[in-house]
Amino acid sequence: MARRTDHSREELAELVAGAAEKLARREGLRGVAMRRIAAEIGYAAGSIYNAVGDLDAVVLRVNARTLERLRAAL
């Protein structure tokens, strides 16, 4: 399991968003859960809560990444 010092807070937030995005692609938003994200990236769920906030904050980050890709494409 990774340690908090392995990544900065922003790096961890990006890992979380990437894992959440991957889960959402495979299973929809119902498949996105903090423990599943934590397992995907090798962190404890508590570390994710400390770095990113709650699940709503994770979904907002995923949405922001999607909107940024759309903006770049247009």
C-alpha positions in Angstrom: 0.0 0.0 0.0 1.3 3.5 -0.9 2.2 6.1 1.7 1.0 9.7 1.8 4.6 10.8 1.1 4.7 8.8 -2.2 2.6 11.5 -3.9 1.8 15.1 -3.4 -1.8 16.0 -2.6 -2.4 17.0 -6.2 -0.7 13.9 -7.6 -2.9 11.8 -5.4 -6.0 13.7 -6.5 -5.1 13.0 -10.2 -4.6 9.3 -9.4 -8.0 9.2 -7.7 -9.7 11.0 -10.6 -8.1 8.7 -13.1 -9.1 5.6 -11.2 -12.7 6.9 -10.8 -12.9 7.7 -14.5 -11.8 4.1 -15.3 -14.4 2.6 -13.0 -17.1 4.9 -14.4 -16.2 3.9 -17.9 -16.4 0.2 -17.1 -19.4 0.2 -14.7 -21.0 3.6 -14.7 -21.2 5.9 -11.7 -22.6 3.2 -9.6 -19.3 1.4 -9.8 -17.4 4.4 -8.4 -16.8 4.0 -4.7 -14.1 5.3 -2.4 -12.9 1.8 -1.4 -12.8 0.6 -5.0 -10.8 3.7 -6.0 -8.5 3.1 -3.1 -7.9 -0.5 -4.1 -7.3 0.5 -7.7 -4.5 3.0 -6.7 -3.1 1.2 -3.7 -4.1 3.8 -1.0 -6.3 3.6 2.0 -9.7 5.1 1.6 -9.0 7.5 4.4 -6.1 9.0 2.4 -8.4 9.7 -0.4 -10.8 11.5 1.8 -8.0 13.6 3.2 -6.6 14.5 -0.2 -9.7 15.0 -2.3 -12.8 15.1 0.0 -15.9 13.0 -0.4 -17.2 11.0 -3.3 -19.0 14.1 -4.7 -15.7 15.9 -5.0 -14.2 12.9 -6.8 -17.1 13.0 -9.3 -16.6 16.7 -9.8 -13.0 16.1 -10.6 -13.9 13.5 -13.2 -16.5 15.8 -14.7 -13.9 18.6 -14.9 -11.4 16.3 -16.7 -14.1 15.4 -19.2 -15.1 19.0 -19.8 -11.4 19.9 -20.3 -11.0 17.2 -22.9 -14.2 18.4 -24.7 -12.9 22.0 -24.6 -9.6 20.9 -26.1 -11.4 19.0 -28.8 -13.5 21.9 -29.8 
